[in-house]
């Protein structure tokens, strides 16, 4: 998805957007992403505003890019200590810069490493990821963008495999994925004893089929809740979208 409104950008439909701004300003922070392969987009904003758990003391952001989701979670959860892991050195450098310009810098750590090789003894209350998902499409000619977006490097299945071992027994893994990936992801999660907790199917406009799904998993036995979330309608952005993101976007 392309970015939703900031101080200098209005909503654009989901898809490629080569002219994205190098700096996005939110109410309490800004994101410089001139070097990071993946720019600020609606997918990340939705996940950062939607992901939740009863306990959020320790949060892991997998594929943290320029730090958008980590900073959103730092704003939402004032007691959280957040670790972001990112394979791209340039993106990691920008994430550290972005965090250094906030009041939350002491609670956020960005690690430059391959999540598939990284290990830790820490257990996390919440793990989030806006994972690569172009499993069947052509890779981008930009190698850093291809690494950031193509599932050959870090698939949602591999995220579930490793993240499940780092999750607190009462923890939650939250992701945003293409809507047509949900059934396969639930199957993969079951292989790692993770149960779907909440599924929010996201559509750009009322009446259109979902393009994305926000989905969370937990090791605990639970009843799954499912809903439809619409970003815009005939009169512009929907009240539910404004309500979800009003703590971040300048216009809301």
Protein Blocks (a to p, Z undefined) as FASTA:
>chain_A
ZZdddfkbccddedddfkbcfbdcdfkbccddfkbmbacdfklmmmmmmgccfblfbccd
ehklnolmmmmmmmmmmmbccddddfblklmmmmmmmmmmpcklmmpccddddfklgccf
bdcfbdcddddfblmbccdfblklmmmmmmklocfklmmmmmmmmpcfkbccdddddfkl
mmmmmmmmmmnopacfbdcdddfbghiacfbdcddddfbdcddddddddfbdfkopafkl
mmmmmmmmmkZZ
